[in-house]
Amino acid sequence: MAKRRTFTAAFKARVAKEALRGDKTVRQIATKHRVHPNQVSQWKRKASEGLVQLFERGAKTGRDEQEAEIRKLHEKIGQLVIERDFLKSAWER
């Protein structure tokens, strides 16, 4: 019985990137890297689906980070206003 081969994520990414580029056919890429053409097609499909999720997540993450920063700045403004009012009342005494 043949031992099942395992591939690293870096190898899969490299093969998928080459398949997405479209310079060679899936069969040529599979032969070059000694994997089955179906495997190359699967990795290519996963890579293209992952790109969509990456950009969706990136947009959400950027927005979330901005909203968190705005909340943090509003809290700081509130704190400074309270401190200013306290010092102003202490100064007037």
HELIX and SHEET records of a PDB file:
HELIX    1   1 ALA A    9  ARG A   21  1                                  13    
HELIX    2   2 VAL A   26  HIS A   33  1                                   8    
HELIX    3   3 PRO A   37  GLU A   92  1                                  56    
END                                                                             
